[in-house]
Amino acid sequence: MVAAMMITPPLKLNYFAILIVLVSAGCSTIFTVKPTPTASPTPTPERLKLVNGEIDTCLLVSTTEVEITLGIKVIRKNSETSCIYRSVSNDRAIFITDVITDATLKKAGLSITAVESYEMEKISTLEHSKMWKFEEIENLGDQAYLTDSSDFVTIHVLKNKISYEFIARTIDVGGIGYETLMKLTKIALQRMP
């Protein structure tokens, strides 16, 4: 403003043009969008291998990847076919992975395959579609679908004859919801055999 007062009348038009150029140049930098950091898996994650026909479910997504994606500290607990990630602050289950292989089912005394188990679960979900929201998901494994109840959202994936489930509470009940669950599922997808 001080420079504008010292300019003589014939130069005010030039000053106005310079001011427009400066403001225009300044505005272009004001609206520049910078990418926000996002959680990303190991640059080239190693594909898991079946050991005696089974997978260590907790190796699909690391604790660090869950913590970065969710922005909270978690601990994980491995059960027979599941891995449960719990919030350190309140010990609440935040994210669950579940894997079913032919060997897992045989070990449980069942005479069906993981593909048949996946299909039976899908049919059951469709039969109860009034209780569950059901949606096919494209480009995720060999087949995939989403189930959404009022409390939980689950992404079911079939890949290489192995059935996977990724489960979280819905946002309405204090969970992480579909978008974040999908991020974690895609991290796991890179490690699936």
C-alpha positions as CSV (number, residue, x, y, z in Angstrom):
1,M,0.0,0.0,0.0
2,V,2.8,2.5,0.8
3,A,4.3,1.9,-2.7
4,A,0.9,2.7,-4.3
5,M,0.7,6.1,-2.5
6,M,4.2,7.2,-3.9
7,I,3.3,6.4,-7.5
8,T,2.5,9.4,-9.7
9,P,-0.9,9.5,-11.4
10,P,0.3,8.4,-14.9
11,L,1.9,5.3,-13.4
12,K,-1.2,4.1,-11.5
13,L,-2.5,2.2,-14.5
14,N,0.9,0.3,-14.7
15,Y,0.8,-0.3,-10.9
16,F,-2.8,-1.7,-11.2
17,A,-1.5,-4.1,-14.0
18,I,1.5,-5.2,-11.8
19,L,-0.8,-5.6,-8.8
20,I,-3.1,-7.9,-10.9
21,V,-0.2,-10.0,-12.0
22,L,1.1,-10.3,-8.5
23,V,-2.3,-11.2,-7.0
24,S,-2.9,-13.7,-9.8
25,A,0.5,-15.3,-9.3
26,G,-0.1,-15.4,-5.5
27,C,-3.5,-17.0,-5.9
28,S,-2.2,-19.9,-7.9
29,T,-0.1,-21.0,-5.0
30,I,-2.8,-20.5,-2.5
31,F,-5.0,-23.2,-4.1
32,T,-2.2,-25.8,-4.6
33,V,-3.3,-29.1,-3.1
34,K,-0.5,-31.1,-1.6
35,P,-1.0,-34.9,-1.3
36,T,-1.5,-36.2,2.2
37,P,0.6,-39.0,3.4
38,T,-1.2,-42.4,3.2
39,A,-0.4,-45.7,4.6
40,S,1.4,-47.9,2.2
41,P,2.5,-51.5,2.5
42,T,6.1,-52.6,2.1
43,P,7.2,-51.5,-1.4
44,T,7.3,-55.1,-2.7
45,P,5.6,-57.3,-0.1
46,E,6.5,-61.0,-0.2
47,R,3.6,-63.3,-1.0
48,L,2.8,-65.7,1.8
49,K,3.2,-69.4,1.3
50,L,0.9,-72.1,2.7
51,V,2.5,-74.1,5.5
52,N,0.8,-77.5,5.8
53,G,-2.0,-76.0,3.7
54,E,-2.6,-73.1,6.1
55,I,-1.7,-69.4,6.4
56,D,-0.6,-67.4,9.4
57,T,-3.4,-64.9,9.2
58,C,-1.6,-62.2,11.1
59,L,1.1,-62.0,8.4
60,L,-1.5,-60.6,5.8
61,V,-1.4,-57.1,7.4
62,S,1.3,-56.0,9.8
63,T,0.5,-54.2,13.1
64,T,2.5,-51.2,11.8
65,E,0.3,-51.0,8.7
66,V,-2.9,-51.2,10.7
67,E,-1.5,-48.5,13.1
68,I,-0.6,-46.2,10.2
69,T,-3.9,-46.7,8.4
70,L,-6.0,-46.2,11.6
71,G,-3.8,-43.7,13.4
72,I,-4.0,-45.6,16.7
73,K,-1.9,-48.1,18.5
74,V,-3.0,-51.7,18.2
75,I,-2.0,-55.1,19.5
76,R,-2.8,-58.3,17.6
77,K,-3.9,-61.7,18.8
78,N,-3.7,-64.8,16.6
79,S,-6.4,-67.4,16.9
80,E,-6.8,-70.6,14.9
81,T,-8.0,-69.0,11.6
82,S,-8.2,-65.3,12.6
83,C,-6.1,-62.4,13.6
84,I,-7.7,-59.8,15.8
85,Y,-6.3,-56.3,16.0
86,R,-7.3,-54.5,19.2
87,S,-7.0,-50.9,20.3
88,V,-4.4,-50.5,23.0
89,S,-6.4,-47.7,24.6
90,N,-9.6,-49.6,25.2
91,D,-8.9,-53.2,24.2
92,R,-11.7,-53.1,21.7
93,A,-11.5,-55.3,18.5
94,I,-10.9,-52.9,15.6
95,F,-10.1,-55.1,12.7
96,I,-10.2,-58.9,12.1
97,T,-8.8,-61.0,9.4
98,D,-10.0,-64.6,8.8
99,V,-8.6,-67.2,6.4
100,I,-10.2,-70.5,5.4
101,T,-8.2,-73.0,3.4
102,D,-9.1,-76.6,2.4
103,A,-6.6,-77.8,5.1
104,T,-8.3,-75.6,7.7
105,L,-11.7,-77.1,7.0
106,K,-10.3,-80.7,6.9
107,K,-8.6,-80.0,10.3
108,A,-12.0,-78.9,11.6
109,G,-13.5,-82.2,10.4
110,L,-15.5,-80.7,7.5
111,S,-15.5,-82.3,4.1
112,I,-16.0,-79.2,2.0
113,T,-13.5,-77.0,0.2
114,A,-12.7,-73.3,0.9
115,V,-14.4,-72.4,-2.4
116,E,-17.5,-74.3,-1.4
117,S,-17.4,-72.6,2.0
118,Y,-17.1,-69.2,0.3
119,E,-20.0,-70.0,-2.0
120,M,-22.2,-71.3,0.9
121,E,-21.5,-68.1,2.9
122,K,-22.4,-66.0,-0.1
123,I,-25.7,-67.8,-0.7
124,S,-26.6,-67.6,2.9
125,T,-26.0,-63.8,2.9
126,L,-28.1,-63.4,-0.2
127,E,-30.9,-65.4,1.4
128,H,-30.9,-63.0,4.3
129,S,-30.5,-59.9,2.2
130,K,-33.1,-58.0,4.4
131,M,-30.7,-58.3,7.3
132,W,-27.5,-57.5,5.3
133,K,-26.5,-55.1,2.6
134,F,-24.9,-57.2,-0.1
135,E,-22.7,-55.8,-2.9
136,E,-20.4,-57.5,-5.4
137,I,-16.9,-56.0,-5.5
138,E,-15.0,-56.1,-8.8
139,N,-11.2,-56.3,-9.3
140,L,-10.5,-57.8,-5.9
141,G,-9.2,-61.3,-5.9
142,D,-10.9,-63.9,-8.0
143,Q,-14.3,-63.0,-6.5
144,A,-15.3,-60.6,-3.8
145,Y,-18.4,-59.1,-2.1
146,L,-19.3,-56.8,0.8
147,T,-21.8,-57.5,3.6
148,D,-22.8,-54.6,5.8
149,S,-25.0,-55.0,8.8
150,S,-25.9,-52.2,11.2
151,D,-22.9,-53.1,13.3
152,F,-20.3,-54.7,11.1
153,V,-18.9,-54.5,7.6
154,T,-17.2,-57.5,6.0
155,I,-15.2,-57.8,2.8
156,H,-15.2,-61.4,1.6
157,V,-12.5,-62.4,-0.9
158,L,-11.9,-65.6,-2.8
159,K,-8.4,-65.8,-4.3
160,N,-6.5,-68.9,-5.5
161,K,-9.1,-71.2,-3.8
162,I,-8.6,-69.6,-0.4
163,S,-11.4,-67.7,1.4
164,Y,-10.6,-64.5,3.2
165,E,-12.8,-62.2,5.4
166,F,-11.8,-58.8,6.6
167,I,-14.2,-57.5,9.3
168,A,-14.6,-54.2,11.1
169,R,-17.3,-52.4,13.0
170,T,-19.3,-49.8,11.1
171,I,-18.6,-46.1,11.7
172,D,-22.0,-45.7,13.3
173,V,-20.9,-47.9,16.2
174,G,-17.4,-46.4,16.5
175,G,-15.6,-48.6,14.0
176,I,-13.5,-47.9,11.0
177,G,-16.0,-48.5,8.2
178,Y,-15.8,-49.6,4.6
179,E,-13.2,-47.2,3.1
180,T,-10.6,-47.9,5.7
181,L,-11.4,-51.6,5.7
182,M,-10.9,-51.6,1.9
183,K,-7.4,-50.0,2.4
184,L,-6.4,-52.8,4.8
185,T,-7.9,-55.5,2.5
186,K,-5.8,-54.2,-0.5
187,I,-2.6,-54.4,1.6
188,A,-3.5,-58.0,2.5
189,L,-4.3,-58.7,-1.2
190,Q,-0.7,-58.1,-2.1
191,R,0.5,-60.8,0.2
192,M,-2.2,-63.5,-0.5
193,P,-0.7,-66.6,-2.1
